[in-house]
Amino acid sequence: MPPLGRVDDAPPAFRQAVESLRLPAVRPEVVVEEIPAPQRLAPHAFAMSASVRVGEDDVALGRLIVLYDPDDTRDWPGPFRIVAYASADLEAELASDPLLGQVAWSWLVEALSTLGAEHHTLSGTVTRATTEGFAAKAEEETTTELELRASWSPTSNDLSAHMRAWLALLSSAAGLPPVDVADITQHRQRTGD
């Protein structure tokens, strides 16, 4: 991950929160980088983007924004608010599953819980968008994209577990196996089974 942007003029709690986002690479398929943060949402903001690459394709994309209002003038409980976004293309059989939204939401809830990202006031949406081609584009394959948008308030300014949860969400959306589970197809390709 490249060095994080300058936040020297921010309050210490925000500087510590940004510093806690520095994590070693979690998976080789995930690339994380700093991006410009929105300026009007809070007095202090920091943003990152991530992409999950499988082969030559980006199969999932996401953004994580950390908002900080030390004066509690915003409409969220506490000085910090995390805003997360994840997007991934879906295989046709998954796209029509009526439980898709609940499953996608569970990826986030389980990641936050399992990785110890203590929080409150979690809210969000899951959207599936299908694109069909017509006329000159009639031959193009129908695609479906999943989008998850969520926000929550962390209970401390150590956001490392929240960062790991967001990256786990992106990995789940991309269809990657959990970090501690070997991919059997890659094993078979290496061993010739």
Backbone bond lengths (Angstrom), bond angles and torsions (degrees), N, CA, C in turn:
res aa  C-N    CA-C-N  psi(-1)  N-CA   C-N-CA  omega(-1)  CA-C   N-CA-C  phi
1 M - - - 1.444 - - 1.527 107.38 -
2 P 1.347 117.92 135.01 1.468 119.38 178.44 1.523 110.67 -67.63
3 P 1.333 116.54 162.37 1.459 118.65 178.52 1.520 110.82 -57.96
4 L 1.310 115.88 145.22 1.455 120.75 -179.98 1.522 109.95 -77.06
5 G 1.329 115.30 155.81 1.461 121.93 -177.71 1.514 112.82 -64.01
6 R 1.310 115.26 167.88 1.460 121.29 -179.25 1.525 109.73 -74.32
7 V 1.296 115.12 129.34 1.459 121.69 174.93 1.532 108.83 -132.42
8 D 1.339 115.54 26.21 1.469 120.93 -174.58 1.519 113.73 -58.34
9 D 1.340 117.31 -31.87 1.457 119.42 -176.95 1.530 112.71 -87.35
10 A 1.317 117.88 1.34 1.468 121.97 -179.64 1.533 110.03 -85.14
11 P 1.334 116.76 160.92 1.464 120.01 176.14 1.534 111.42 -60.49
12 P 1.332 117.32 153.29 1.471 120.90 -177.92 1.530 113.92 -54.88
13 A 1.323 118.78 -39.22 1.474 120.48 -178.94 1.526 110.83 -61.28
14 F 1.322 117.67 -39.76 1.463 120.73 178.97 1.525 110.44 -70.83
15 R 1.325 117.51 -41.15 1.476 120.56 178.06 1.530 110.06 -60.45
16 Q 1.333 116.78 -41.80 1.467 119.97 178.20 1.521 111.03 -64.91
17 A 1.324 117.25 -39.18 1.463 120.66 179.03 1.521 110.59 -62.55
18 V 1.326 116.82 -45.64 1.465 120.68 179.23 1.522 110.16 -63.18
19 E 1.318 117.14 -43.47 1.469 120.83 179.20 1.531 111.30 -60.00
20 S 1.335 117.09 -35.69 1.471 120.25 -178.20 1.536 112.38 -68.73
21 L 1.317 116.86 -13.62 1.470 120.30 177.91 1.527 112.17 -77.74
22 R 1.315 117.05 -11.43 1.471 120.55 179.05 1.521 108.95 -74.57
23 L 1.295 114.71 106.67 1.450 120.46 -179.75 1.521 109.11 -124.58
24 P 1.321 117.12 147.62 1.462 117.56 171.56 1.530 108.98 -65.43
25 A 1.303 116.88 160.38 1.467 121.24 179.96 1.522 109.66 -53.74
26 V 1.321 116.16 126.61 1.455 121.61 -179.28 1.527 110.34 -82.08
27 R 1.330 116.52 -41.95 1.466 122.62 -179.84 1.520 108.14 -144.76
28 P 1.319 117.25 148.06 1.472 118.68 179.74 1.530 113.04 -67.84
29 E 1.329 118.02 -21.86 1.467 121.12 -178.60 1.525 113.19 -78.47
30 V 1.338 117.44 -13.76 1.460 121.51 -173.34 1.529 110.10 -104.95
31 V 1.336 115.60 125.39 1.459 122.17 177.92 1.525 107.73 -114.54
32 V 1.338 115.96 124.55 1.463 122.26 -177.67 1.520 108.75 -116.56
33 E 1.338 115.37 138.90 1.462 118.93 176.32 1.523 110.65 -148.22
34 E 1.319 114.98 155.98 1.455 121.24 176.43 1.523 108.93 -75.43
35 I 1.330 115.73 142.37 1.461 121.65 175.24 1.527 108.15 -131.41
36 P 1.317 118.02 162.73 1.472 119.13 176.68 1.526 110.70 -60.21
37 A 1.307 115.61 136.35 1.470 120.90 -179.98 1.520 109.92 -90.25
38 P 1.326 117.05 149.36 1.469 119.14 174.48 1.525 109.61 -61.94
39 Q 1.312 116.66 139.99 1.464 120.90 -173.02 1.516 114.49 -95.52
40 R 1.318 119.14 -18.43 1.460 120.10 -172.11 1.531 114.41 -102.51
41 L 1.309 117.52 -2.27 1.462 119.34 -176.04 1.519 113.66 -82.11
42 A 1.336 116.33 -26.13 1.464 120.61 -178.10 1.524 108.10 -162.05
43 P 1.325 117.30 161.95 1.464 119.56 178.05 1.534 112.72 -60.36
44 H 1.336 117.00 -30.26 1.463 121.31 179.31 1.522 107.89 -134.93
45 A 1.338 115.93 135.04 1.466 120.10 -179.72 1.519 109.42 -147.39
46 F 1.299 114.66 150.23 1.467 122.21 177.29 1.514 107.36 -141.77
47 A 1.341 117.59 141.59 1.465 120.01 -176.17 1.520 111.54 -138.33
48 M 1.324 113.91 149.40 1.463 122.22 176.83 1.516 108.37 -136.06
49 S 1.323 114.84 154.15 1.458 119.88 171.86 1.516 107.60 -123.74
50 A 1.320 114.62 158.31 1.468 119.69 177.06 1.511 108.43 -144.43
51 S 1.310 114.98 148.37 1.460 120.73 172.63 1.521 108.05 -131.46
52 V 1.326 114.75 145.02 1.457 121.10 176.74 1.520 106.13 -107.87
53 R 1.327 116.05 118.15 1.449 122.17 -175.66 1.522 109.32 -108.58
54 V 1.335 115.07 126.64 1.461 121.48 173.95 1.523 106.18 -122.32
55 G 1.322 115.75 115.64 1.466 119.26 -174.14 1.522 108.80 65.55
56 E 1.311 116.07 -124.67 1.462 121.64 179.81 1.527 112.90 -97.64
57 D 1.333 117.21 0.54 1.460 120.61 -172.25 1.527 112.69 -109.40
58 D 1.344 115.24 140.09 1.458 121.15 167.77 1.520 106.06 -83.90
59 V 1.337 117.23 111.57 1.467 120.98 -175.07 1.519 113.09 -98.37
60 A 1.320 117.15 -12.50 1.466 120.94 175.45 1.526 108.07 -152.85
61 L 1.319 114.88 145.37 1.468 121.71 179.16 1.518 108.42 -132.98
62 G 1.315 116.26 153.17 1.450 118.40 178.28 1.508 113.29 -159.63
63 R 1.324 114.44 165.87 1.463 122.42 174.77 1.522 108.37 -136.12
64 L 1.321 115.43 146.04 1.458 122.39 174.46 1.521 106.81 -130.04
65 I 1.318 116.21 125.56 1.457 121.53 -179.09 1.528 107.82 -121.75
66 V 1.312 115.87 130.60 1.462 122.16 175.93 1.519 107.23 -107.75
67 L 1.321 116.06 121.53 1.455 122.66 178.99 1.527 108.88 -109.02
68 Y 1.322 115.81 141.24 1.470 119.70 -179.21 1.523 109.69 -138.44
69 D 1.323 115.32 123.52 1.460 122.76 176.37 1.526 107.60 -128.43
70 P 1.331 117.61 95.10 1.473 119.70 -176.43 1.520 113.30 -65.33
71 D 1.331 117.98 -18.24 1.464 120.90 -178.51 1.524 113.26 -95.56
72 D 1.335 117.48 3.28 1.473 122.30 179.34 1.527 113.12 53.06
73 T 1.315 117.37 42.32 1.463 119.94 178.53 1.526 112.06 -91.38
74 R 1.316 118.25 -6.22 1.462 121.98 -178.93 1.526 109.73 -89.89
75 D 1.308 114.90 168.08 1.468 121.31 -176.80 1.534 111.44 -91.62
76 W 1.331 116.44 47.18 1.460 119.89 173.31 1.521 108.04 -137.59
77 P 1.321 116.94 153.59 1.472 119.39 -176.54 1.525 111.54 -79.10
78 G 1.300 116.94 117.91 1.455 121.47 178.42 1.514 111.54 97.53
79 P 1.337 115.90 169.88 1.467 119.66 -175.58 1.531 114.49 -77.45
80 F 1.349 118.00 -24.20 1.465 121.17 -177.42 1.522 111.15 -106.68
81 R 1.313 116.03 146.95 1.469 122.55 170.29 1.515 106.23 -142.76
82 I 1.331 116.21 134.59 1.461 122.30 176.24 1.521 107.62 -107.45
83 V 1.313 115.38 132.88 1.457 122.03 176.19 1.524 106.98 -117.89
84 A 1.327 116.11 126.24 1.466 120.80 -177.24 1.520 110.09 -125.16
85 Y 1.314 114.46 146.72 1.459 122.14 178.63 1.526 107.21 -137.79
86 A 1.329 116.68 137.99 1.467 121.99 175.02 1.520 107.97 -140.36
87 S 1.324 116.23 140.19 1.455 122.16 -179.80 1.521 108.61 -140.21
88 A 1.339 115.92 137.60 1.471 120.34 179.10 1.518 109.78 -151.68
89 D 1.326 115.51 145.96 1.457 120.37 172.14 1.519 108.57 -76.52
90 L 1.325 116.34 144.13 1.458 121.39 -177.36 1.518 111.48 -111.40
91 E 1.315 114.89 150.23 1.456 120.39 171.45 1.529 108.01 -72.82
92 A 1.321 116.62 151.07 1.468 121.76 -173.22 1.527 112.65 -55.46
93 E 1.343 118.18 -41.23 1.470 119.52 -177.57 1.523 112.58 -68.54
94 L 1.318 117.65 -29.16 1.470 120.33 176.94 1.522 111.43 -77.81
95 A 1.307 116.91 -33.47 1.461 121.39 -174.41 1.522 112.60 -60.96
96 S 1.330 117.72 -30.78 1.462 120.18 -176.88 1.529 113.18 -93.13
97 D 1.319 118.31 0.07 1.457 121.46 -179.06 1.535 110.06 -67.96
98 P 1.336 118.46 121.22 1.467 119.67 -178.40 1.533 113.40 -65.41
99 L 1.310 118.23 -17.38 1.466 121.40 -179.86 1.524 112.66 -95.59
100 L 1.313 117.08 8.38 1.465 120.98 -175.57 1.532 112.23 -54.64
101 G 1.314 117.67 -46.44 1.457 120.33 -179.27 1.514 112.24 -60.06
102 Q 1.330 116.30 -44.68 1.468 120.21 179.58 1.527 111.31 -64.88
103 V 1.319 115.90 -39.53 1.468 119.60 179.45 1.527 110.37 -65.44
104 A 1.325 116.83 -47.33 1.466 120.33 -179.87 1.524 110.86 -60.84
105 W 1.331 117.34 -42.12 1.465 120.29 178.71 1.530 110.41 -63.58
106 S 1.330 116.35 -36.94 1.471 119.79 179.98 1.529 111.10 -65.14
107 W 1.341 118.18 -29.68 1.472 119.80 176.69 1.527 109.98 -58.66
108 L 1.330 116.98 -42.58 1.461 120.54 -179.80 1.525 110.91 -70.72
109 V 1.322 117.15 -48.90 1.462 121.32 -177.29 1.526 110.43 -59.67
110 E 1.323 116.90 -45.29 1.470 120.34 179.86 1.518 111.52 -66.26
111 A 1.336 117.94 -39.46 1.467 120.13 179.33 1.529 110.46 -64.08
112 L 1.321 117.09 -44.96 1.465 119.74 178.37 1.527 110.99 -60.36
113 S 1.331 116.61 -43.40 1.460 121.18 -178.02 1.525 111.74 -69.98
114 T 1.317 116.15 -51.03 1.464 121.43 -175.91 1.521 112.01 -62.46
115 L 1.323 117.25 -37.22 1.460 120.92 -175.57 1.526 112.88 -91.85
116 G 1.327 116.96 4.98 1.453 120.75 174.22 1.522 114.66 72.59
117 A 1.329 116.97 29.73 1.465 121.38 178.53 1.527 108.41 -84.81
118 E 1.320 116.18 86.07 1.464 120.23 -175.82 1.517 109.92 -68.03
119 H 1.342 114.61 134.04 1.458 120.09 -172.57 1.525 110.12 -157.98
120 H 1.312 115.22 173.62 1.463 121.59 171.46 1.528 107.92 -149.95
121 T 1.302 115.60 167.69 1.458 124.24 176.64 1.534 111.94 57.70
122 L 1.320 115.67 49.22 1.458 121.98 176.65 1.521 109.08 -75.82
123 S 1.321 116.86 134.58 1.459 121.28 175.49 1.522 108.97 -149.65
124 G 1.318 116.50 160.61 1.457 118.35 178.12 1.507 113.74 169.03
125 T 1.324 114.54 -174.98 1.457 122.58 -179.45 1.514 110.03 -140.01
126 V 1.329 114.78 155.72 1.462 121.85 170.96 1.525 106.54 -125.83
127 T 1.319 115.93 129.24 1.457 121.70 -177.98 1.519 109.09 -125.57
128 R 1.328 115.80 139.78 1.460 118.88 171.22 1.522 106.52 -118.70
129 A 1.328 115.64 131.09 1.461 121.38 -178.29 1.524 108.74 -122.75
130 T 1.324 116.01 124.92 1.467 121.71 179.77 1.519 108.83 -104.77
131 T 1.327 115.51 132.76 1.456 121.94 178.89 1.520 109.10 -113.87
132 E 1.341 116.07 122.48 1.458 122.65 178.02 1.520 108.85 -118.09
133 G 1.320 117.13 141.96 1.454 121.72 177.41 1.522 111.50 -94.26
134 F 1.343 115.84 144.63 1.461 121.86 177.61 1.518 109.19 -135.08
135 A 1.333 115.49 163.05 1.459 123.18 179.05 1.531 109.00 54.56
136 A 1.325 118.12 -121.36 1.467 120.71 -177.12 1.530 112.46 -64.78
137 K 1.313 117.19 -16.65 1.477 120.83 179.62 1.522 111.97 -105.29
138 A 1.319 117.39 13.56 1.467 121.51 -176.39 1.524 112.59 -61.93
139 E 1.300 117.40 -26.74 1.467 120.77 -178.41 1.526 112.93 -80.39
140 E 1.317 116.90 -12.10 1.459 119.36 -178.70 1.524 110.40 -72.24
141 E 1.308 115.05 144.17 1.462 121.76 -178.41 1.536 110.56 -67.30
142 T 1.319 116.48 140.07 1.455 121.44 173.87 1.525 108.26 -70.98
143 T 1.326 115.76 133.39 1.464 120.27 -179.92 1.524 109.77 -125.51
144 T 1.319 115.27 153.28 1.458 121.00 176.01 1.520 108.41 -129.36
145 E 1.320 114.90 134.01 1.454 121.39 -179.59 1.528 109.14 -117.81
146 L 1.314 114.97 138.64 1.463 122.73 175.93 1.525 107.89 -101.64
147 E 1.324 116.72 133.60 1.460 121.67 174.54 1.520 109.12 -127.75
148 L 1.310 116.08 128.49 1.459 121.82 175.11 1.515 107.45 -118.33
149 R 1.326 115.83 128.11 1.464 122.57 175.74 1.522 106.93 -123.53
150 A 1.316 116.01 131.81 1.466 119.38 -177.47 1.513 110.14 -148.74
151 S 1.321 115.05 157.80 1.458 120.39 171.67 1.520 108.48 -145.81
152 W 1.318 115.48 152.37 1.455 121.51 179.81 1.524 108.80 -159.31
153 S 1.314 115.29 164.05 1.462 121.51 178.60 1.521 109.25 -107.76
154 P 1.333 117.05 118.66 1.465 119.56 176.70 1.518 110.19 -72.38
155 T 1.321 116.98 154.77 1.460 120.54 -178.38 1.529 112.98 -90.63
156 S 1.339 116.71 -5.69 1.473 119.80 176.60 1.524 107.99 -147.73
157 N 1.323 115.79 174.98 1.459 118.71 178.00 1.527 112.86 -93.46
158 D 1.325 118.18 7.66 1.464 121.30 169.94 1.526 106.27 -88.08
159 L 1.314 116.37 104.48 1.461 121.49 -173.42 1.527 113.17 -101.52
160 S 1.328 117.54 11.54 1.464 119.63 -176.85 1.528 112.17 -60.60
161 A 1.312 118.91 -41.22 1.468 120.87 179.13 1.529 110.86 -67.82
162 H 1.320 117.29 -32.74 1.461 121.20 178.05 1.530 110.21 -68.35
163 M 1.326 116.03 -39.25 1.467 120.69 176.37 1.522 109.97 -62.93
164 R 1.336 117.15 -45.68 1.467 120.61 178.98 1.533 110.89 -62.02
165 A 1.334 117.00 -38.89 1.466 120.56 179.17 1.527 110.96 -64.41
166 W 1.328 117.09 -41.89 1.463 120.80 178.04 1.525 110.79 -62.96
167 L 1.334 117.01 -42.77 1.464 120.16 178.54 1.530 110.81 -66.74
168 A 1.325 117.67 -35.50 1.471 120.67 175.98 1.525 110.54 -65.81
169 L 1.331 117.07 -39.76 1.462 120.80 175.90 1.522 110.49 -58.94
170 L 1.327 117.33 -47.38 1.466 120.73 179.11 1.526 111.53 -61.44
171 S 1.314 116.84 -40.28 1.469 120.72 179.12 1.520 110.98 -64.59
172 S 1.331 117.03 -40.93 1.472 120.72 177.23 1.519 110.48 -64.36
173 A 1.338 117.18 -44.68 1.462 121.19 179.77 1.527 111.21 -61.98
174 A 1.325 116.32 -32.52 1.463 121.01 179.49 1.526 112.39 -79.26
175 G 1.331 117.02 -9.99 1.459 120.30 -179.71 1.516 113.98 83.85
176 L 1.332 117.46 16.68 1.465 120.07 178.52 1.526 109.81 -76.61
177 P 1.322 117.03 145.91 1.471 118.32 175.29 1.524 109.54 -69.41
178 P 1.341 117.90 157.83 1.470 119.73 176.23 1.528 110.45 -54.89
179 V 1.322 116.46 153.70 1.460 121.98 -176.03 1.518 111.95 -55.86
180 D 1.327 118.08 -38.46 1.458 121.12 -175.05 1.529 113.11 -89.42
181 V 1.343 117.91 11.58 1.465 121.93 178.77 1.517 108.74 -117.51
182 A 1.320 116.19 126.08 1.460 120.78 178.88 1.526 109.72 -71.07
183 D 1.325 115.77 142.31 1.466 121.18 176.23 1.525 107.45 -81.02
184 I 1.327 116.68 111.06 1.457 121.52 -174.58 1.528 112.30 -63.92
185 T 1.330 118.84 -30.44 1.467 119.85 179.56 1.516 110.41 -68.69
186 Q 1.344 118.14 -39.14 1.459 119.79 177.02 1.522 110.42 -67.52
187 H 1.338 117.00 -38.33 1.459 120.69 177.89 1.525 110.06 -61.57
188 R 1.313 117.47 -44.38 1.469 121.09 -179.99 1.507 110.87 -64.35
189 Q 1.336 118.61 -38.46 1.461 120.88 179.10 1.521 110.77 -65.30
190 R 1.341 117.33 -39.03 1.466 120.48 -179.49 1.526 111.80 -71.09
191 T 1.334 116.64 -37.37 1.461 119.45 -174.83 1.513 113.24 -94.74
192 G 1.347 116.81 -11.56 1.466 119.66 179.32 1.508 113.71 80.44
193 D 1.345 118.43 10.85 1.479 121.75 178.95 1.515 110.75 -74.27
